[in-house]
């Protein structure tokens, strides 16, 4: 199977209900990496870190594992924060983490990449009470929205880049 953008989109859309189910069941999402092999097998990696340093080490280890196993595609499913232009004005010079920016929303993030495509899908949600959520419509990130880089995959498959927008 060739993991082009359309194939990655279909897989991401199929994974979204699973992520929602896990969020409802556990109250949060543990970051998971999926490595797709040429023969169709998929290896799963669960990520746990206590510090930014540990996170960076795990991200590098994941990329080295993708290379050593000959992965042809990878997907990361995680919980994050998101903020979009329609949530209010965005200052592109603001270098704060999204977690520190007012108006941010909790979100499920699915990012996938291969040599033939890249997809980033975000579904924001509101926590109504423990294990009860209201999910917004999933959005696909496009280069028209700006740049996207992935610390889990960029060494292998470059991120989405808008040629008209400067990088920070």
Order of alpha helices (4+ residues) and beta strands (2+ residues): alpha-beta-beta-alpha-beta-beta-beta-beta-beta
